[in-house]
Structures are given as C-alpha cells and as structure tokens.
Amino acid sequence: MTYTPNYLSPSWDEYMNLLCWEARLAQEIELHSRRRNWNEVAVLKREKQKVAIRRKCLKAALQHRKTSPITI
C-alpha cells in the first residue's frame, strides 16, 4: 500500500492514519521476525522507514501551517 499525504493542505486525520500504519508495520515486523521470515522483515522495515519519513514531514507541515499567517 502506498500513500502520499497532502503536504500543501495537511490534516490531523492523515497524520493519524500514517501513525496507525506505522504501528501496524511494527506489528507485522515482529510477527515475521518470530516466524524467521527475514526477507519479509527487511521489506517491512524499509516500508516502515518510508512511512516514518512521511509522518515526520506531515507533522512539520502541520506545525508550519499552525504558525504561518493565513494568505489569500
């Protein structure tokens, strides 16, 4: 599943969706680690890193939106 948040008009719902997705990936990594499916673990870890980066960028966009003046 690929998901690109809207950085120009961010919402907290998008941020929460990314946070939940990241948590689900962490659970999947743990599950596959216990099953010793190392190839799948590697793929999931890379995906989790991408989601974490997207989440951090979206958080920065949300904070910037909060502090920037409204322009029309």
C-alpha positions in Angstrom: 0.0 0.0 0.0 1.4 3.4 -1.0 0.0 6.5 0.4 1.2 10.1 -0.2 -0.2 12.6 2.2 -1.2 16.1 1.0 1.6 18.3 2.3 0.1 21.5 1.0 -3.1 21.1 2.9 -2.3 18.7 5.7 -4.8 17.3 8.2 -4.6 15.6 11.5 -6.5 12.6 10.1 -3.8 12.0 7.6 -1.2 12.2 10.3 -3.1 9.7 12.5 -3.5 7.3 9.5 0.2 7.4 9.0 0.8 6.8 12.7 -1.5 3.8 12.7 0.1 2.4 9.5 3.5 2.7 11.1 2.3 0.9 14.2 0.8 -1.9 12.1 4.0 -2.3 10.2 5.9 -2.6 13.6 3.5 -5.4 14.5 4.0 -7.1 11.1 7.8 -6.9 11.6 7.5 -8.5 15.0 5.3 -11.3 13.6 7.6 -12.1 10.7 10.6 -12.0 13.0 9.1 -14.6 15.2 8.4 -16.8 12.1 12.0 -16.1 11.0 10.9 -14.8 7.6 13.8 -12.5 7.2 13.2 -11.4 3.6 9.7 -10.1 4.6 11.2 -8.4 7.7 13.7 -6.5 5.5 10.9 -5.3 3.1 8.7 -4.3 6.0 11.5 -2.4 7.7 12.2 -0.4 4.6 8.4 0.4 4.3 8.3 1.4 7.9 11.2 3.9 7.4 9.4 5.4 4.4 6.2 5.8 6.4 8.1 7.4 9.3 9.7 9.9 7.0 6.3 10.8 5.5 4.8 11.1 9.0 7.6 13.4 10.1 7.3 15.6 7.0 3.5 15.8 7.5 4.0 16.7 11.2 6.3 19.5 10.1 3.8 20.7 7.5 1.1 20.7 10.2 3.3 22.7 12.6 4.2 25.1 9.8 0.5 25.6 8.9 -0.2 26.4 12.5 2.5 29.1 12.8 2.3 30.6 9.3 0.0 33.6 8.7 -3.1 33.0 6.5 -2.7 34.3 3.0 -5.4 34.6 0.4 
